[in-house]
């Protein structure tokens, strides 16, 4: 099992009210990993990233997706290693152009999976 699949399992366990669909699509480059749906009927996407350092790597297609779809898109990064600090960082897709150079130094909209769950549950409320 790859690191992003492990991150998905952790996220899914912490977000019981969210319906998740994994998007494993090679025909649409840059498409995020997850499609979420909450109890308010709001759809949103989440790109999963796992990093051992402070930088988060994105393909040009992933950057393009978040630039052209700035609303209800998110990037969840898991920081691995002994110096990870806050392990889970959630960013809005609209900040992708700041996230690329800054990496985990950029202020996240949520830290931790419990905070992510609250944000996802309240989208569209």
N, C-alpha and C positions, 0 to 999 in steps of 0.2 A: 504494500500500500504506500503510495507516494505521500509527500508532506502536505500537499493541498487537499488530498482526500482525507487525511487525518484531521486537518483543520476543519473541513466540512463536517465531519462526525462530531467534533467538539461543539461547533456552532449549532448544529441540529439538536444536540442534547440540551443546550441552554436556551433554545427558542421553541418550546413545545407548541405554542399557538400559531407559529408561522408554518405555512405549507411551502416546502422547498421542492424545486425541480432542478436537478443538475443538468446543465447544458453542456453536452459533450459534442461539439459541432466543429468539424474541420472545414466545413464549406463556407463559414462566415468568419473570417479572421477578425480577432479582436473582441468577439462576443464574450461577455462576462461568464463566469463559471456557474452562477446560480440565478434562478428566477424565484423570487419570494412573493408570497401573497398573504396579507394579514386579514384579521377579522373585520376591518373597515372596507375590504374590497380593494385595497391598494396593492398594485404590483410594483416591484422594484427589483433591481439587479445588484449582485454582489460579485466583485472580482476578488478571488482569493490569492493572497501572496504570502509566501513564507521566506524569511530572510535570516541569514546568520550575521549580517552586518547592519549598518544604519541605512544603506541604500536599498531601494526597492526597484527591481528591474521590470520595465514594461516594453512590450513590442510597440512599434509605431502604430499598428492597428488598434491596440488597446488604448493608446493615447487618443487616437482619432475617435474611437467610440465614445469615450468620456467627454471629449470636447463637443461632439455633436449631440450627445445625450446627457446634458448636465443635471437633469432633474430625476430624482428617485434612483440614482445610481450611486453605488458605494464601492469602496475598496477596503477590504479587511486584511490587514497585515499581521502576521504572527512573527514576533522576534524570538529567535532561538538563541541559546547560549547563556553562559553564566552572568553576563552583563546586560541581559535583556531588559531589566527594569520592568516597566509595564509591558506585559507580554503581547496583548492584543490591542491594536490601534485601528480605529475605523475612521475613514476619510470619505467625504462626499466626492462623487465623481467630478463635480464642478471645479475642484481644486487640483486636478491632475497636473496642470502646468506648473504649479508650485510644488507639488509632491515629487515630481521627477527629479529636480535638482536637490531638494531638501531632504528627501527620504523621511525617516522616522523623527527627524528634528522638527518637522512641521507639526504644528499643534493639531491633534486629532479632534474630531467632533465627539468621539467616545473612546474611553479606555476601559478595557475589560469586556468580557462576553455578556455579563449581566447588563451593563449599560447599553450595549448593542441591542440586546433583546428589548429593552424598554423603548429605544428609538424605533426599532422596526415595528413593534406592536402599535405605536401611536401614529405612524405615518398615515396621513389622510384623515385623521380625527378632526 
